[in-house]
Amino acid sequence: MKKYFAQLRPLERRLAVAVLVVLFLVLNYVFIWPHFSDWSRLQYRLDDTLRKQKLYQTTIAQSANYRVLVKKMEGQGGAVAPEDQAINFIRTIDSQSARSGVGIVNMSRQMTRTNEFFVEVAQSINVTAGDQQLVDFLYKLGSDASMIRVHDLELQPDPAHQHLNANIRLIASYQKAAPKGNSKNTTATLK
């Protein structure tokens, strides 16, 4: 390489060095300079991971307190046997509609959905009532200890414009029954 470089004239040497410098700069621009910010991104990710780890560890350290709170909340409220939930739900709707003066026109089939803590029972009903009676009916359903709430509400006036026709989807949440004999195993596993 030295022999080839020595045979070049001074102008050709300068041109060859300039081409090598430009090639070096282009290669740096393409492959090296885009990675200058990698260190700061890596540092940010490390800080974020350490912050999350600290948050998770404090939450895990408080798991005994959470277990006590869950046990306390499980003991609150009226428990309804799983086989009586559907009947209790319909009975509550019927009794509140009779007290409020709301006429139930139609009831659809009940749908049941469960999660870790609750069994949710959904019921769609069509009712006819005056303004005050409908508001009273919905208010009493929500304020009762039955854990019933309105999920969807669709209102139209009746043809004579004397009453309201309402399509209401009600949802009741019932406490899920804990498996018997499994609570000791769960406590031992979590420790």
Number of C-alpha atoms within 10 A of each C-alpha: 5 6 7 7 12 10 10 12 10 11 9 12 14 12 12 14 12 12 12 12 12 12 12 11 14 12 12 12 12 10 10 11 12 10 12 9 9 11 10 11 12 11 11 12 12 12 12 12 12 12 12 12 12 12 12 12 12 11 13 12 11 11 14 14 12 13 13 11 12 12 11 10 10 16 11 9 12 12 14 15 13 13 8 9 19 18 11 15 22 14 12 15 21 15 13 19 22 13 12 19 17 21 17 17 12 11 15 11 8 14 12 13 10 13 8 8 14 14 18 19 19 22 21 20 17 18 19 22 22 16 12 11 19 22 14 17 20 19 15 17 22 15 11 12 10 19 17 23 18 17 13 11 13 11 13 12 14 13 9 7 9 11 16 20 22 20 19 19 18 22 21 23 20 23 22 18 14 11 7 7 8 9 11 9 9 10 11 8 8 9 7
